[in-house]
């Protein structure tokens, strides 16, 4: 299945941080599966970190398309800072307020942080 077309349905800026890994469609809904890229948050770039998988997925309802419900199934990544054993993840509140994103993308990020 070609996933490129589905990227047009996502809030602007989503693909800067997430990959579309799957899409499941039926007659009533579309579920787009997103996985956070393995890009360590800027504040930890100079530290020795390792990806430690993902948090449980969060499902966010998006705008319906042609009479079908749309859901974004989002998997957020976590890392460990090796020297001190601290687990970290991207601070989506800071990203949304500290960048020039569309309101739609900022709302999307706010929803996945709940």
C-alpha positions, 0 to 999 in steps of 0.5 A: 500500500502506498502511504505517501498520499495520506501525508496530505491529510496530516496537520502541517509539520507532522512529518517533521517528527513522525513517519506514516507507518500504516493506514487501515481503511474500511467503509466507515473510518481511516486510521493513520498510524504515526511513529515518532522519528528517532530524533533526540530532542535538541536539549539532549543532542550532546548527551549519550542517548539510546532509543528505548522504544515507545509509549503506549499509542494515543489515538486522536480523532481528526477531521472526517474525510468523505463521510469517514471518521479519521483517527491518528494512532500516534506512537511517541518515542522515549530515550534513555540518557545513558550516564544517569539512566534518566528517561526522556521524551520530546516536550510537545508543549515546548515544541508547540509554543516555541515554534511557528506551527500552524494552529492545527498542528499545535492542536494535534500536539496538544491532544497527544500530550493529554 
